[in-house]
Amino acid sequence: MEVLVNTDSSVENHDALTADVEAAVRHALVRFADRITRVEVHLSDENSHKHGSHDKRCLIEARIAGRQPTAVTHHAEDLTKAVSGASDKLKRALDTVFGKLATH
């Protein structure tokens, strides 16, 4: 499972951030790793010039072999919480996707 981390111009991307996000996503999705080809993580700060609550956004898109991508978004007050929340949402979404596939 390949994990790609992208940031918009309002989020400073550095190696430590990328490594932390990759590790968190891999850990959250470990049981789906053999069925996911790629995961794209998009981080942004929607109010980059102002401080505000829940203005950090994490969008995670999982590409599943032979299926349409599954994407989720989570807003939080910092990037760590945004990544964690989006990872949790994606786990639930993938449980649903793979659960439906198993019943067909």
Secondary structure, 3 states (H helix, E strand, C coil): CEEEEEECCCCCCCHHHHHHHHHHHHHHCHHHCCCEEEEEEEEEECCCCCCCCCCEEEEEEEEECCCCCEEEEEEECCHHHHHHHHHHHHHHHHHHHHHHHHHC
